[in-house]
Amino acid sequence: MAARRHVVSGDFDLTMDELRVVARYVLRHAEDVLPVFERAVADDPRPRAAIEAARTFADGADRTKLQRVASVDAHRAARSAPDEAARLAARSAGDAAAAAYLHPLAQASQVGHILRAAASAARIGELAAGGDPAVGDALLDRSRRLADPVLLDVLRRYPPVTGGSSRVARLMSTLDDALRRTLPVDEEDS
């Protein structure tokens, strides 16, 4: 008997496998910056718990209340973090856990659930380099290269994000544009 493919429907469909690809992408960025939060707030385990909840889902477990609760808790930790970098790192951990519940709604706001952690990691890199935007650009290029064809396909189901007033929003818009222009792997080699 063939395995049943669980599909989440809305304006379009998303499979659990696709959600796991998104979760792994977000998780990769959140894991990279988690030490920034833990150095600033060593006694707050909530962002690490969100990373672990995200990893549980990404590794094949069902999405459960664990991811929802861990995401909310990490976002609460972000609100009480002492500086921008620590806030962004905690929020990225929350985004990783929340990726299991990405909504298949044709709204640009949903793109944040896919790309905000990557944009936040780029901003954290800029902050660590004294605000150097070249560091953010290099980190966005790395994030572009980490996106596999499944992630690109999911992203392209959503409307593009545009601009924004914060540096993270602008970085996310830049990454979104770059990913949408990325050719599928087989076309890059032609």
N, C-alpha and C positions, 0 to 999 in steps of 0.2 A: 504494500500500500504506500502510495506517495505521501511524503510529509505535507501537512497542511501549511500553506503560506498565510500567516496572519497579516492582514492588510488593514491599515488605517485609512479611512476614506473621508473626503471633504471635497474641496474643489478639484482634487486629484487624489491619487492613491500613493501611499508610502508603505513599503513592506517593513517588517521588523529588521530584516537584513540591511535595508537602506538606512534605517534609523541607527543601527549599530555602526555603520560606516560613518555617519555624521557624529555619533557619540565618540568614536575613536579619534576622529579629527579634532574635535573640541577638546577631548581629554589630553591629547598630545600637547596642546598649547597650555592647558591648565596645569599639567604636571610640570612643565618647564618653568612656570613662574610661581608655583606653590612655595618654594623656599623663600621668596620675597616676603610673603605673608608670614611665614613661620619665623623668620628672623625678627620681624616687627612685633609679632604677637605670639610668642612662643607657647603660651598656655591655652590657646584656643584651638581645639581639635576639629571644629566644624568644617572648614574648607577641606582638610584631609579626609574627613568622613564623606564629603561629597565626591571627592576623587575616587574613593573606594566604591561608593555606590555606582558611580558612572562606569568604573571598571567592571563591576559585577554584571551590569547590563551589556556592556560592550563585548564581554567574554561569552555571552550567550544566555544568561539568565533572563527570565521574564522581567519586564518592567513592572515595578510595584510601587507601593507607597514609600519604600525606602528611597527611591530616587527623588520623589516629590519633596519629602520631608528634608532630606539632606540638601537639596537645592535651596529651599527656603532658608534653612539654617545658615548655609554659606553666604547667602545674600545678606542675611542679618549681620553676620560677621563682617562683611564688607562695609556696611553702614557705620560700624563702630571702629574701623581700622584707623590708625593714626596718620596715614598719609596716602597720597594718590596711588602710588605703586602697590601698597598693601591692599588698598580697596579694590584695585583692578585684579589683583591676583586672587583674592577671595571670590570676587564676582565671577571670574573665569572658572573657578572650581564649581560654583553653583550652576553656571551655564553647562558645564560638562554633565552634571547629574540631570539637569533639565532636558538635555538633548534627547533623552528617551521619549519625551513627550512633545517633540516638535509637531506642530499642527499642520496638516495639509491644506492650508488656507492660502489663497493667492493674494497675500498681503506682504508688502516689502518689510514690514516690521518682523516677520518671521525669519528673515535673513539674519537678523542679529543673533538668533539662537544657533546659527551655523558658523558665523564669522566673527562675532564680537570677541571671543576669547583670543583669536589670532590677532585681531586689531589691538586688544589690550596688551598682549605679549609684546607687540611692536612698540606700543607706547611705553611700557615698562623698560624696554631696551633703550628707548630714547632718553627716558629719565635717568637711567643709570649712566648714560653717556653725556650727561649735562645738557640734555635737550636736543641732541644732534638728530635732525630728521633723516640723515643718511642712514643711520642705524635702523630707524623704523622702516625705511624703504628696503633695506637688505633683509630684515626679518619678514616683511611682507612677501618678498620674493621667495624666501624659504617656504613660507606658508603656501604660496601658489604651487610650488613644486611638490608639496606634501599632499595636495588634493588629487585623489584618484578619479578615474572616469565616473564611478558611481556617485561620488560627492558632487562632481560637476553636473551630472544629470539631475540630481535632486535640487541643487541650487538653481538651475535654469528653469525649474517649474515655478519659481517664485518671481515676482517682479523685482527689478533691480532696486537697490537702495541708492539714495542720492544725498550727497553732502552731509550736512549736519553741523551743529554749532560746536561740538566738542572735538578735540583732537582724535579721540577714539572713533567717533562717528565718521570723521573724514578719512581716517585710515581704513575703516571698514568699507567705506564706499570705494576707495582706491582698490582694495583687494577684490571686492565684488566685481568691479569692472575688469580687472586683470583676469580673474577666473572665467568670466563669461567669454572673454576673448581667447582663452586657452583652447587649442585644438585638441580633439581626442588623440590619444597616443598614436594610433595607426595613421592619422593624417599628418602628424608632426614629422614622421619618417619619410613621407612622400616627397 
